[in-house]
Amino acid sequence: MQKLDYSVTTCRRFYTRHDHIFRIHGTYLSSYFNFPRLHLEHDISAGLPFSCGLYRPSLWFDHLSVSYPIHAWNCYIGSQLRQFQMDAGTTEEISRFSEFLALNEMEILFPMRHLKQEEHSLLHKHFFALKRAADICSPLMIIEDDIVVTKDQSSIRLLKNHIRYQLRGNVGFTNLISNVRNGSSFSFVKRKKAVTFTTCAYVVTPEVARILVDGFFPYCLPIDFHLQYLLTKYEISGYNANNSCFGNGSTDGFCASSIQ
């Protein structure tokens, strides 16, 4: 069986979190994924975005418009208590969302701003992780160092089986963080257009990673919006986890975000 490697994007305060990520590695990932190799993506991008023209803030609305309906939908559901239903929403719900779009222009919902240095750093670490994924022969799990495990070991086994399916080349991108937890079982939902609610945990095949790497620059949006822009632009399909076994520790209050 092919091994699944995984890459961890770490912040400058990594050594305050290393016990957590290595516990996740030792307890869950190593046990269920045939002892994968662990890669740590550190920040080596100081000054790079500006000096090389990789950061183009003037493209903010051009890039945002490509995947704007997805970002607007996330604003619409607000509390994120319902599963993403863009493909199969009810007529009433779609009508309410249309009214929401009519009342809220893109410039109002997402006004242009300059990225923080921490956001530049995280963008480049994901780029390095994707570049690593493009250079290997099996899918790479990319996780941020605030990942938490939210479900039992049977869910980890289900994730392993899903990745085996991905190894056969049937899907190129899987978002591993849910935007809903309602007590139901862990499952995967197929999307014609891959959707990422967060970049805390996802699996990508080498083929898709190469597409993302080739189109990664220039950038102007935070990493979660930028990755969604790329997935939408290149019409990449994928899966989303429903009631995932993983959670975003920063969002769920387990730890502070490294970009705030």
Secondary structure as GFF3:
##gff-version 3
##sequence-region A 1 260
A	DSSP	beta_strand	5	9	.	.	.	ID=ss1
A	DSSP	three_ten_helix	14	16	.	.	.	ID=ss2
A	DSSP	alpha_helix	18	24	.	.	.	ID=ss3
A	DSSP	pi_helix	25	29	.	.	.	ID=ss4
A	DSSP	alpha_helix	30	32	.	.	.	ID=ss5
A	DSSP	beta_strand	38	41	.	.	.	ID=ss6
A	DSSP	alpha_helix	48	51	.	.	.	ID=ss7
A	DSSP	three_ten_helix	57	59	.	.	.	ID=ss8
A	DSSP	alpha_helix	60	66	.	.	.	ID=ss9
A	DSSP	alpha_helix	68	77	.	.	.	ID=ss10
A	DSSP	alpha_helix	91	103	.	.	.	ID=ss11
A	DSSP	alpha_helix	106	109	.	.	.	ID=ss12
A	DSSP	alpha_helix	117	134	.	.	.	ID=ss13
A	DSSP	beta_strand	140	144	.	.	.	ID=ss14
A	DSSP	beta_strand	147	149	.	.	.	ID=ss15
A	DSSP	alpha_helix	153	167	.	.	.	ID=ss16
A	DSSP	beta_strand	173	175	.	.	.	ID=ss17
A	DSSP	beta_strand	187	191	.	.	.	ID=ss18
A	DSSP	beta_strand	201	204	.	.	.	ID=ss19
A	DSSP	alpha_helix	206	214	.	.	.	ID=ss20
A	DSSP	alpha_helix	223	233	.	.	.	ID=ss21
A	DSSP	beta_strand	238	242	.	.	.	ID=ss22
A	DSSP	beta_strand	246	248	.	.	.	ID=ss23
###
